Amino acid sequence: MRRKGLCSMRYLGAFAAFGLMLAVAGTAGAVTFVFDAEDFFDYRQTDGFNVDGGMTKLHKKWATDPMYRSWEADQRPTLNDWAASLGEGEGICRFNMWLADSANAPAWGETLVSSGSYMPSGTAPAGWTATVGGNPWPAGDDGYWLVEWSTDDPSKYIRPGNSVGDFSFTFLPTTPVTLGDYYTIWFGGANYGEGTDAEAALVFDDTWSGGFGSQFVPAYGTGFEATLKLQAVPEPITMAGLVMGIGALGGYIRRRR
């Protein structure tokens, strides 16, 4: 009986050690951020560019007017009216993010950089798809990756009052990240071409009263940019290792008593 008990304790001890080693290995590397894309519509409500979070601007084509900026006091009412007008079949249908070593990134508050040696990953709620590929800005062979989320289901388009669930992404930062702290992350969907064949990031019509819809439709191809402050949490493998290790360690201690 004692031999059997000793064997069980050995297994529990080994299991605890394996789980905790798995957790330590994960904590030293990749980190995960979870977010609700409906928060993109929490516009900045202060004058001047800042890094509080929310959609920063809406544009027809990258760096091209018409463009509406939420940090401009006279443009926020139009953006708010537009967001409130979105209904069935309208909203965000595609967006992406990347953490590149860009000179512009600190201007919008993004300080994290993704290591090119580690391919990031993304998760999406039902009806959405997460894909990872080489980032063309700069090129993927420069070591950067693009995480993109998209849907072909109009009922899943993101708009105020239509939260579709949690999205997430996991990556390996080039500098240490403190779990539990908040970091500013850039998101957006931008087009470099125009016309009905452009892949839209936002879909909406021009029927609402007071708005700029006619400036964007029917060309579509509408893009946006946003930043969110997100909390760093352990990557799934790290969390699983912690749960496994702590649970097995508790069993080991109980058996020792």
N, C-alpha and C positions, 0 to 999 in steps of 0.2 A: 504494500500500500504506500509505504513511504517512498519507494523508488518511483512509483507512478506519480505521486505528488511532486517529487523533485523534477521529473520530466516535464510536467505541466508548467511548473514555475519557470523552468528553463525556456520553454516555448513562449510563455508570456513575456519574459524578460527580453528575449530576442525580438519579439514582435514590437514591444515598446521601443527598443533601440532602433529598429528599422523605421518605424513611423516617425520618430523624432529626428533621425538622420535625414529622412525624406523632407521633413519640414524645414530643417536648417538649410538644406541644399536649395530648396525653393525660395526661402526668404532671402538668400544671398543673391538671387537672380531676378527673375521676372516678377512683375507686379500687375495687378488687375484694377481697372476702373469700371464701375457700373453706373449707368445713367439712364434717365428718362428723356427721350428726344423731344417730348412736348415742352420741356424747359427751354428749347430754342426760342420759344415765343415770349419768354420773359425779357422784354426789351429793356435796354438800359434806360433808366429814368433820370439820369443826371446829364447836365451839359458837359461837353468835352469828352474826348476819348478816355476811357478808363478800363480797368480789367475786372469789373465787378461780375461780369458774366451776362449772357443773353445774346440775342441776335444783334449783330453790329450793323449789318447793311444788307440790302436787297438790291440786286442789279440784273439787268437784262443780259449783258455779256461782260466777261471779266474786265474790270477797270474801265468800263464804258458806261456813259449815261444812257438812259435814265438810271439813276442810282439814288436810293434813299438810305440815310444814315441815322441810326437811332440815337447817336450822341449829339445830334443837332436838334435843339429844342423845337424849331419850327417844322421839322419833318416827322417827329414822333407821333403827333396826332394822326397823320395820314397812315403811318404804319400800324397804329393801333386799330384804326377803323378798318383797314384792309384785313388784319388778322381776325377781327371779329366777324368779318363778312364770309369767311371761308366755311363752306358747307360740304355736303356729301360729294365725294369725287374730287375734292380739292385739298391741297396741302403738299407737304414734303413727301416725295416718293424716292429720293435718292440723296445720299450725302456720304462724305468720307472724312477721314482724318489721317494725319501723319505727324510724326515727331522728328522733323529734320533739323539739322544744324544750320538754321537759316538766320541771317542777320536781321530779318524782319520779325522773327518770332518773339523776341523779348518786348517788342513794342506793344504786342497784344497780350503780354503777360505769360507766354508759354516759355518755360525754361527747361523742360525735360527734352532729352534727345534719345531716340531709339537706336540701339546698337544694331548695326548692319549684320552682325554675326548671328542674330537670332530672329527668325521669322515670327512676327506677331500673329495673334489670332483674334477672332472676334466672334461674338454670339449675337443672335437676333431673336426677337419674339416670333410667335407664329405668324406666318404670312410675309415675313421679311427674310432676306438672305444676306449673310455676311461673307465677303470674299477678301482675299489678300493677294496682292500682286506687287510688281515692281512699281515704284513711284516715278512717273515721268517728269516730276518737278522737284528735285533733280532726277535723273534717270535711275532705274532700279539697280544698275550695275555700280552705282556709287555707294551702295550699301543701305539705301533707304527703302521702306516699304509703305504701301498705301493700303489702308483698311477701308473698305467701302460697304455700305449697307444699301439695299434697294428692295423695292416691291413692285409687282405688276398688278396688285389688287387695290383698286381705288378705295375700298372700304377700310384699308389699312393706312391710307395716307395720314400723315401726322399734321394735326392742326389743333388749335385750342379746344379742349374738351374731348379730344379723341386720343387719349393715351393708349398705346397698343401694347405696352409692357416694357420690361427692362432690356437694354442693350448693354454689351460689355466689350472690352478689348483687353488683351494681355500683351505686354511687351517687356523687353529687357532694357532698362535705362542705362545710359553711359555713366551716370553719377548716382550715388546712393539715394534711395527714396525712403522716407520715414512713413511706415504704415500708420494710417490714421490721420495723417496730415492731408491738407487740401492743396491741389495743384490746378492751375489754369490750363485747359486743353482747347485747342482750336478745332472747329468742325466747319464744314461747308460743302457746297456743291456749286461749281462754277463751270460755265461753258465758254469756249473760245470761238464758237461759231454761232451763226444765227439761222433761223428758218425752222419750218415745221419738222425737219429731220434731225434737229438738234435734240440731244438727250436731256430732257428737262430734269432739274432737281426739284422744282416746284411746279405744280399744275393748278391753275385757277382761271376763271373767266373774267370778263370785264363788265358784268351786269350790275355790280354793286354801285350804289349812288355816290358818291363823293370821291371816287378814287382814281387811281392811276392805272387801273387794269388795262385800259385801251393802249397804254404805252408799251405793254409787254405782250399782249395777245393780238393776233393769233400766232405770232412768231414763237411763243413759249421760249424754251431755252433759258428760263429764268433761274438765276442762281442766288445764293445767300452765303453769308459768313456769320459765325457765332462762336462764342467762347463759353465754356462752363467751368465752374470750380468743382472739381470732383475729388472724392476721398480715396486715397490709395488703400487697397485691401489686399490680403494675400492672394496669390494666384491659386486656382482650385487645387492643384497638387500639394501646395503648401498647407492649405486648410485641411485637406484630407489627411495629410501626414500628421498634423497636430492632433486632430481628433483621434486618429488611430493610435498614436503614441501615448497620448494622455489616458485614453481609455484602457489600453493594455497595461500602462504603468500603474493605474489604479488597481486593476485586477491583480497585478504582481504584488503590490503592497498588501492588499487584503489577504492574499494567500500566504504571504510571509508571516502575517500575524496568526 
